[in-house]
Amino acid sequence: MIEDSYALYKSLEKKGLLKNKPFMWWPEYGSFEVVVGAILTQNTQWTRVEVSLENLRQNNVLSLEGLCEVPIEKLQDLIKPSGLFKTKARYLQTLALSIKEEFGSFEKFSVDVDRVWLLKSKGVGAETADSILCYACKRNAMVVDAYTSRLLNALGYEFGSYINVQSWCIEGLKPWFKEGELVEIYALFHGMIVEFVKKNSIGKKIDIESLR
């Protein structure tokens, strides 16, 4: 068994999983677009999210101001490819209006927002909050998701909650890196896990022999 998250990180790193991927893995890292993508990707495939993001971009809605001002019916139509479009449109516009009211701009939001504030927002759970903090706000936030749980289960680990999976990932990495390095390490670790599981899944089974 891989003994800790640092060993897993190093095993994944050797495989070059993020070659030719966007900087820090998530497209448009450090931008408001990540906030939108983090909501849209809930319960759907990223390829569908990309279509919705392009629709928003083409209609000049892919910004904090654009989301605040667009009629909700038009927003629903633009993000329809991502599924659950009525619910997600409501989540997106409510979040955008809250950011505008509380912080005034995405730039101030990215510096001042915290996890507690995000989790109070309708439609923002732990995974979405951490995705926003990690990839939009450039914070030390370790994102874990269904891919993480699947890989760790395949490696023989069983965790009962999001926080337990997250804690395991963080505890193994922290001793090996300086605080300022963890922004990048957490982002890339999550990205490598996702790419590995996508590449090595056969049905519900994951081929993990290359990580032994």
Secondary structure, DSSP 8 states (H G I E B T S, - for coil): ---SHHHHHHHHHTTTTTTTS-TTSSTTTTSHHHHHHHHHTTTS-HHHHHHHHHHHHHTT-SSHHHHHHS-HHHHHHHTGGGS-HHHHHHHHHHHHHHHHHHHSSHHHHHHH--HHHHHTSTT--HHHHHHIIIIIS--S-----HHHHHHHHHTT---SSHHHHHHHHHHHHGGGS-GGGHHHHHHHHHHHHHHHHHHHEETTEE--GGG-
